[in-house]
């Protein structure tokens, strides 16, 4: 008898074994079936309702997946061998009611028990997003959620560039980009989506080329038009998050008003010379009531007090900081993790290398987001900072 066979015999004597039908009945009554097969094995199906934890990472991830160690846990593999070793490991971690499913998934199918086909990452995506999948707060489920998500970036300039690059790299499945401008050489000091060879090219086309080169899996929806009151609602339709990368007040208020009406999170960023700020304006956020942009800035300032970026200037690296923070907020919202900047504004001073957090309260009399108010319509503002 080989050492392997002796070890299996020992495990069969110490680890309870149950039939697939018994495991299925337990799962209906609060137990958990854990499939420890490899990713390529479960692509064609796994026990319906089972938790998938690859054997090689079982000990590292099971406590996040099943924090209650008093629950009955039933390990299943292909034929009932690997599940014995897995059950022994869970016992060592303190799980009290652990068993192995005899005959494994092969017998589960023979007994015609419910099977589901899991939504899994492909080989390319699994390799590309391996560092995300290894984070418990993201994992494969979170990465799949990102791949199914849609984010609209308003502007493909200084703020939109880093936000778009990191959202594409993170695996957001669909990125919409709204911008009617073309690449100018003066943009290249800060707008890293574009290059010198693309001067004169539409920004949405240039952005799509860069993003597809970074991540061929991303779908880029190009909206080479100027956002206005007539197209804003259908433009926003279907997206999960809007990232505001504009630097003109007319579009900023339009984005806010449409997001309020449609209940969308508005990830806001703005920059001026050496300073920037980031917030999430989302009055309908379910965890707490936050302000909209108009609660904080009810009306745009006079044109004389709102110089354009060309007039005021901006440190080229500054939008990289702010746009990246916008991408972080968008990803947190899509994954439903962390604490988004709802009711908070993060101010950044590059010269002092200092972040300051400001608390923002909703205006109870806001004409756009106060409880019970009817949407008053869109307002056209002209004569402010050009893109």
C-alpha positions in Angstrom: 0.0 0.0 0.0 1.4 3.4 -0.9 1.8 6.3 1.5 -0.9 8.2 -0.4 -3.4 5.3 -0.1 -2.6 4.9 3.6 -3.2 8.7 4.1 -6.6 8.5 2.3 -7.7 5.6 4.4 -6.8 7.6 7.5 -8.9 10.5 6.3 -11.8 8.4 5.4 -11.8 7.1 9.0 -11.7 10.5 10.6 -13.6 12.8 8.1 -17.4 12.3 7.9 -18.5 11.6 4.3 -22.0 12.3 3.1 -23.8 11.8 -0.1 -24.4 14.6 -2.6 -28.1 14.4 -1.8 -27.5 14.9 1.9 -25.2 17.8 1.1 -27.8 19.4 -1.1 -30.5 19.0 1.7 -28.1 20.6 4.3 -27.5 23.5 2.0 -31.2 24.2 1.9 -31.2 24.3 5.7 -28.3 26.7 6.3 -25.3 24.5 5.4 -22.6 25.5 2.9 -21.3 23.4 0.0 -17.7 24.5 -0.9 -16.4 23.5 -4.3 -12.6 23.2 -4.1 -12.0 22.3 -7.8 -9.9 24.5 -10.1 -11.3 27.2 -12.3 -11.2 25.2 -15.5 -13.1 22.4 -13.8 -16.0 24.5 -12.7 -16.5 26.3 -16.0 -18.9 23.6 -17.1 -20.9 23.7 -13.9 -20.9 23.4 -10.1 -23.4 22.5 -7.4 -26.1 25.1 -7.4 -25.5 27.7 -4.6 -22.0 26.4 -3.8 -19.2 28.6 -2.8 -16.2 28.3 -5.1 -12.8 28.3 -3.3 -9.9 26.8 -5.2 -8.1 24.2 -3.0 -4.8 26.1 -3.2 -6.3 29.2 -1.6 -8.8 27.6 0.6 -7.1 28.2 4.0 -6.4 31.8 3.0 -9.9 32.8 1.9 -12.4 30.5 3.7 -12.7 32.7 6.8 -13.8 35.7 4.7 -16.3 33.5 2.7 -17.6 31.6 5.7 -17.0 33.6 8.9 -19.4 31.5 11.0 -17.4 28.4 12.0 -20.4 26.7 13.5 -22.1 26.2 10.2 -22.1 22.8 8.5 -19.6 22.9 5.7 -19.5 20.3 3.0 -16.4 20.1 0.7 -16.8 18.8 -2.8 -14.3 18.1 -5.5 -14.4 16.0 -8.7 -14.5 12.5 -7.1 -14.2 13.0 -3.4 -10.4 12.8 -2.8 -9.3 16.4 -2.7 -12.3 17.3 -0.6 -11.0 14.9 2.2 -7.7 16.9 2.5 -9.7 20.2 2.3 -12.0 19.0 5.1 -9.0 18.2 7.3 -7.6 21.7 6.8 -10.9 23.3 7.7 -11.0 21.3 10.9 -7.6 22.6 11.8 -8.9 26.2 11.3 -11.6 25.6 13.8 -14.7 24.7 11.7 -16.8 22.4 13.8 -19.1 20.5 11.3 -17.0 19.6 8.3 -17.7 16.7 5.9 -16.6 15.5 2.5 -19.1 14.8 -0.3 -18.5 11.2 -1.4 -18.2 10.7 -5.1 -17.7 14.4 -5.6 -19.3 16.5 -8.4 -19.3 13.4 -10.7 -21.8 11.7 -8.4 -23.7 15.0 -7.9 -24.4 15.1 -11.6 -25.3 11.4 -11.7 -27.9 12.0 -9.1 -29.3 14.9 -11.2 -29.0 17.4 -8.4 -29.2 21.2 -9.3 -26.2 22.5 -11.2 -25.4 26.1 -12.2 -22.9 27.5 -14.6 -20.8 30.1 -12.8 -19.9 33.4 -14.2 -16.1 33.3 -14.1 -13.2 35.3 -15.4 -11.6 34.2 -18.6 -8.0 33.2 -18.7 -6.9 36.6 -20.1 -8.9 38.5 -17.4 -7.7 36.1 -14.6 -4.1 36.8 -15.5 -4.6 40.6 -16.1 -6.5 41.2 -12.8 -4.7 38.7 -10.6 -3.7 41.3 -8.1 -7.4 42.4 -7.7 -8.6 38.8 -7.4 -6.2 38.3 -4.5 -7.7 41.1 -2.5 -10.6 39.8 -0.3 -12.6 43.0 -0.7 -12.5 42.5 -4.5 -12.0 38.9 -5.4 -13.4 37.3 -8.5 -16.9 38.4 -7.7 -15.8 42.0 -7.4 -13.8 41.8 -10.6 -16.7 40.4 -12.5 -18.8 43.3 -11.1 -16.3 45.8 -12.5 -16.4 44.0 -15.9 -20.1 44.4 -15.9 -20.0 48.1 -14.9 -20.4 51.2 -17.0 -18.8 54.5 -16.2 -19.3 57.7 -18.1 -16.4 60.2 -18.1 -17.4 63.8 -19.0 -14.2 65.2 -20.5 -11.1 63.5 -21.8 -8.7 66.2 -20.6 -6.5 66.6 -17.6 -8.9 64.9 -15.1 -10.5 62.5 -17.5 -7.1 61.2 -18.6 -5.8 59.5 -15.4 -9.4 58.6 -14.4 -10.0 56.8 -17.7 -6.6 55.1 -17.7 -7.0 53.7 -14.2 -10.6 52.7 -14.7 -9.7 50.8 -17.9 -6.7 49.2 -16.2 -8.9 48.2 -13.2 -11.2 46.3 -15.6 -14.3 48.5 -15.8 -16.1 46.9 -18.7 -17.5 49.9 -20.4 -16.2 53.4 -20.4 -18.2 56.2 -22.1 -16.3 59.4 -23.0 -18.0 62.7 -23.7 -15.8 65.3 -25.4 -16.2 67.4 -28.5 -12.7 68.8 -28.5 -9.6 67.8 -30.5 -6.1 67.3 -29.1 -4.0 70.5 -28.9 -0.3 70.6 -28.2 -0.9 72.6 -25.1 -3.0 69.7 -23.7 0.0 67.4 -23.6 1.5 68.9 -20.4 -1.3 67.2 -18.4 -3.6 65.2 -20.7 -1.8 61.9 -20.7 -4.4 60.0 -22.8 -3.0 61.8 -25.8 0.3 62.1 -27.6 2.1 64.5 -30.0 1.3 62.3 -33.0 -2.5 62.9 -32.3 -2.5 66.7 -32.3 -5.7 67.6 -34.2 -7.3 64.2 -33.6 -10.7 64.1 -31.8 -10.1 63.4 -28.1 -12.6 60.6 -27.9 -10.8 58.8 -30.8 -7.4 59.4 -29.2 -8.6 58.2 -25.8 -10.2 55.0 -27.3 -6.9 54.1 -29.0 -4.9 54.6 -25.7 -7.4 52.7 -23.6 -7.7 49.7 -26.0 -3.9 49.5 -26.1 -3.8 49.4 -22.3 -6.7 46.9 -21.9 -8.2 45.3 -25.1 -11.1 44.0 -23.0 -12.6 47.4 -22.3 -15.4 48.7 -24.5 -15.1 52.5 -25.1 -18.2 54.3 -26.2 -17.2 57.5 -27.9 -19.5 60.5 -27.6 -17.8 63.2 -29.7 -20.4 65.9 -28.9 -20.8 68.7 -26.5 -23.1 67.8 -23.5 -26.2 70.0 -23.4 -29.6 70.0 -21.9 -31.1 68.2 -24.9 -28.8 65.2 -24.8 -27.6 64.9 -21.2 -30.3 62.4 -20.0 -30.0 59.9 -22.9 -26.2 60.3 -22.7 -26.2 59.3 -19.0 -28.8 56.5 -19.5 -27.4 53.0 -18.7 -24.3 54.2 -16.8 -23.6 53.3 -13.2 -21.4 56.2 -12.3 -20.6 59.6 -13.8 -17.1 61.0 -13.4 -17.0 64.8 -13.9 -13.7 65.8 -15.5 -14.8 69.2 -16.8 -13.4 72.6 -15.9 -16.3 74.8 -17.0 -19.2 75.7 -14.8 -21.9 75.3 -17.5 -21.2 71.6 -17.9 -20.5 71.1 -14.2 -24.0 72.3 -13.2 -25.5 70.3 -16.1 -23.8 67.1 -14.9 -25.0 67.7 -11.3 -28.6 68.4 -12.3 -28.9 65.4 -14.5 -27.2 63.1 -11.9 -29.7 64.4 -9.2 -32.6 63.8 -11.5 -31.5 60.3 -12.5 -30.2 59.3 -9.0 -26.6 58.7 -10.3 -23.4 59.2 -8.2 -21.5 62.2 -9.5 -17.8 61.9 -8.8 -16.5 65.4 -8.9 -13.0 66.8 -9.4 -11.7 70.3 -10.0 -8.3 71.9 -10.2 -6.8 75.4 -10.1 -3.1 76.1 -10.4 -1.6 74.1 -7.5 -4.9 73.1 -5.8 -7.5 70.5 -6.4 -10.6 69.0 -4.8 -12.6 65.7 -5.0 -16.0 64.8 -3.7 -19.0 62.6 -4.5 -22.3 64.4 -5.0 -25.0 61.8 -4.5 -28.1 62.9 -2.5 -29.8 59.5 -3.0 -26.9 57.5 -1.5 -28.7 54.9 0.6 -26.3 55.0 3.6 -26.5 58.7 4.3 -27.9 61.9 2.8 -25.3 63.9 1.1 -25.4 67.2 -0.8 -25.5 67.8 -4.5 -23.1 70.3 -6.1 -25.7 73.1 -5.9 -26.0 72.6 -2.2 -22.4 73.7 -1.9 -22.2 76.1 -4.9 -25.8 77.3 -5.6 -24.8 79.5 -8.5 -21.7 79.8 -10.7 -19.5 82.8 -9.9 -19.2 85.8 -12.1 -17.2 85.2 -15.3 -14.5 87.6 -14.1 -13.9 85.4 -11.0 -13.7 82.1 -13.1 -10.6 82.3 -15.3 -10.1 79.6 -17.8 -7.3 77.1 -17.4 -5.5 78.8 -20.2 -5.7 82.1 -18.3 -5.0 80.8 -14.8 -2.7 77.9 -15.6 -2.4 74.6 -13.8 0.5 72.4 -12.6 0.6 69.6 -15.1 0.9 66.8 -12.6 -2.0 68.1 -10.4 -4.8 66.6 -12.5 -3.0 63.3 -12.2 -3.5 63.3 -8.5 -7.1 64.5 -8.6 -8.2 62.3 -11.5 -6.7 59.3 -9.9 -8.7 60.0 -6.7 -11.8 60.2 -8.8 -11.0 56.8 -10.2 -10.6 55.4 -6.7 -14.0 56.8 -5.7 -15.7 55.4 -8.8 -14.3 51.9 -8.1 -15.3 52.0 -4.5 -18.9 52.9 -5.6 -19.0 50.1 -8.2 -17.7 47.5 -5.7 -19.8 48.8 -2.8 -16.8 48.9 -0.5 -15.2 51.6 1.7 -16.6 55.0 2.5 -17.2 57.2 -0.6 -16.7 60.9 -0.3 -20.4 61.6 0.1 -20.8 64.6 2.3 -17.1 65.1 2.3 -14.7 67.1 0.1 -11.0 66.3 0.0 -8.9 69.4 -0.8 -5.3 69.0 -2.0 -2.6 71.6 -1.8 0.3 70.6 -4.0 2.7 73.3 -2.7 2.2 72.3 0.9 1.7 68.6 0.0 -1.3 68.5 2.3 -4.8 67.0 2.1 -7.6 68.6 4.1 -11.1 67.1 4.5 -14.1 69.3 4.6 -17.5 68.3 5.8 -20.4 69.2 3.4 -24.0 69.3 4.5 -27.1 69.1 2.2 -29.0 72.3 1.8 -32.6 71.6 3.1 -33.9 74.2 0.7 -31.9 73.1 -2.4 -34.1 73.6 -5.4 -32.7 70.4 -7.0 -32.2 67.8 -4.3 -34.2 68.8 -1.2 -36.9 66.4 -0.1 -40.1 66.7 -2.0 -39.0 69.2 -4.6 -39.9 68.8 -8.3 -37.0 68.9 -10.7 -36.9 72.6 -11.9 -35.3 71.9 -15.2 -31.9 72.6 -16.7 -30.3 76.0 -16.8 -27.9 77.2 -19.5 -24.8 78.9 -18.2 -22.4 80.6 -20.7 -19.2 82.6 -20.5 -17.3 80.5 -18.0 -14.0 78.5 -18.1 -13.5 76.8 -21.4 -12.2 73.3 -21.6 
